[in-house]
Amino acid sequence: MNQEWLWVAIGFVGQALFSARFIIQWLASERARRSIIPVAFWFFSLAGGATLLAYAIYRRDPVFIAGQGAGLIIYVRNLVLIRREKHQTDSTKSAAPENSSNS
């Protein structure tokens, strides 16, 4: 397998990962019976975007590089916000006094 075919395969893998995020979002929304964005959506966005960025860099496509690079910043930021919210929720739960009534 020559290098060109390897990079084409990497490009297709990245596109598959990136596209899978929509299927994940759709299935999660159907289960919840409302529109939601699960955390897995952002992880697939990050994995697909990073793979596609590598492919874009190999192709030396400045438009594709700019688009995927900007997207990665957004995906990471969303994961940071989700982690922060989870940490705050966990801290609130652990700081709350236990409700024990002795009768």
Number of C-alpha atoms within 10 A of each C-alpha: 5 6 8 11 10 11 16 13 13 16 20 16 16 24 17 14 20 23 15 17 23 15 12 17 19 18 15 18 15 12 11 10 9 10 13 15 15 15 16 15 22 22 18 21 26 24 19 25 24 18 21 26 23 19 21 21 14 13 14 11 12 11 10 16 20 13 14 22 17 12 17 19 11 15 18 15 13 15 17 12 11 14 13 12 12 12 12 12 12 11 11 11 11 10 9 8 8 8 6 6 5 4 3
